[in-house]
């Protein structure tokens, strides 16, 4: 009888956990995102037939236009769009994991989609500076993880005379004066390759001042 009670209790707990997970997944709905025309991105650089533009979503309102999260920047994570326009007759590849935001002594690289979803699940910013525990995908909100992963620019190939892009997720410790911080910051993109030959193109350094000014005028 005691064994039956234990089995029943365990089954009820499992159902409760499953129900909670289902509720969390149902609460997140991915938002569509499409690249705009090249001319609409003021922070850009063209070299060797490639134009790369960058656009920081530096407020909660801007980030919420792309991600179904209303306080993403306040929680310390800023999405950065990387937009690639390829005018060449060959495909190119951009390695998003190598991209850095440079500001004085700061050199910030992207977080992964898994880490972002985990951090955003926290109720406060106590995670800052703390290592991320090892988690299985089942411990994260699946719909949210899929959305952040689909939009993540880990490694992007753009075909001849085509365009493509995605987002990096940068840890910003203080969002209160982020516009001023970004206005004096540069995005460094070192790894851009010809996909056909594997040869490396020149690196890109793009100031964010124009992007901040452009977004403030939109």
Residue pairs with C-beta under 8 A, 6 or more apart in sequence:
24 141
25 141
25 142
25 143
25 144
26 143
28 68
28 141
28 143
28 144
28 147
29 68
29 143
30 68
30 143
30 146
30 147
30 150
31 65
31 66
31 67
31 68
31 147
33 66
33 151
35 83
35 163
35 164
35 165
38 44
38 51
38 53
38 83
38 85
38 163
41 53
41 54
41 55
41 83
41 211
41 214
42 210
42 211
42 213
42 214
43 53
43 54
43 55
43 187
43 206
43 207
43 208
43 209
43 210
43 211
43 214
44 51
44 52
44 53
44 54
44 83
44 206
45 51
45 52
45 204
45 205
45 206
47 201
47 202
47 204
48 88
48 201
48 202
49 86
49 87
49 88
50 84
50 85
50 86
50 87
50 88
50 92
50 192
50 201
51 84
51 85
51 87
52 82
52 83
52 84
52 85
52 94
52 189
52 192
52 204
52 206
53 81
53 82
53 83
53 85
53 206
54 80
54 81
54 82
54 83
54 187
54 206
54 208
54 211
55 80
55 81
55 83
55 211
55 215
56 78
56 79
56 80
56 81
56 182
56 208
56 211
56 212
56 215
57 63
57 65
57 66
57 73
57 78
57 79
57 80
57 81
58 73
58 78
58 172
58 175
58 178
58 179
58 182
58 212
58 215
59 73
59 178
60 70
60 71
60 72
60 73
60 74
62 73
62 215
63 69
63 72
63 73
63 78
63 79
64 70
64 72
66 79
66 151
66 167
67 79
67 147
67 148
67 151
68 144
68 147
69 120
69 144
72 78
72 79
72 120
73 172
73 175
73 178
74 175
75 119
75 120
75 122
75 125
76 119
76 125
76 128
76 171
76 172
76 173
76 175
77 111
77 116
77 119
77 120
77 169
77 170
77 171
77 172
78 169
78 170
78 172
78 175
78 178
79 167
79 168
79 169
79 170
80 101
80 110
80 167
80 168
80 169
80 170
80 187
81 165
81 166
81 167
82 94
82 96
82 99
82 153
82 156
82 165
82 166
82 167
82 168
82 187
82 189
83 163
83 165
84 92
84 94
84 156
84 158
84 163
84 164
84 165
85 158
85 163
86 92
86 158
86 159
86 160
86 161
86 162
86 163
87 161
88 160
88 161
89 160
89 161
90 160
90 194
90 195
90 196
90 197
91 157
91 158
91 159
91 160
91 194
91 195
91 196
92 157
92 158
92 192
92 193
92 194
92 195
92 201
93 155
93 156
93 157
93 158
93 192
93 193
93 194
93 195
94 153
94 155
94 156
94 158
94 189
94 191
94 192
94 193
95 155
95 191
95 192
95 193
96 110
96 152
96 153
96 154
96 155
96 156
96 166
96 168
97 109
97 110
97 154
97 155
98 109
98 189
98 190
98 191
99 109
99 110
99 168
99 187
99 188
99 189
99 190
100 107
100 108
100 109
100 187
100 188
100 190
101 107
101 108
101 109
101 170
101 185
101 186
101 187
101 188
101 208
102 185
102 186
102 187
102 188
103 181
103 182
103 184
103 185
103 186
104 184
106 185
108 170
108 171
108 172
109 170
110 152
110 168
110 169
110 170
111 119
111 169
111 170
111 171
112 152
112 154
112 169
113 145
113 148
113 149
113 152
113 169
114 132
114 135
114 137
114 140
114 145
114 149
115 132
115 169
116 148
116 169
117 140
117 141
117 144
117 145
117 148
118 132
118 133
118 135
118 140
119 127
119 132
120 144
121 140
121 141
128 171
128 173
137 145
148 169
151 166
151 167
152 166
152 167
152 168
152 169
153 165
153 166
153 167
153 168
154 166
156 164
156 165
156 166
157 164
157 195
158 164
172 178
172 181
174 181
179 212
179 216
182 208
182 209
182 211
182 212
183 208
183 209
183 212
183 213
184 209
185 207
185 208
186 205
186 206
186 207
186 208
187 204
187 205
187 206
187 207
187 208
188 203
188 204
188 205
189 203
189 204
189 205
189 206
190 203
191 200
191 203
192 200
192 201
192 202
192 203
192 204
193 199
193 200
193 201
194 200
194 201
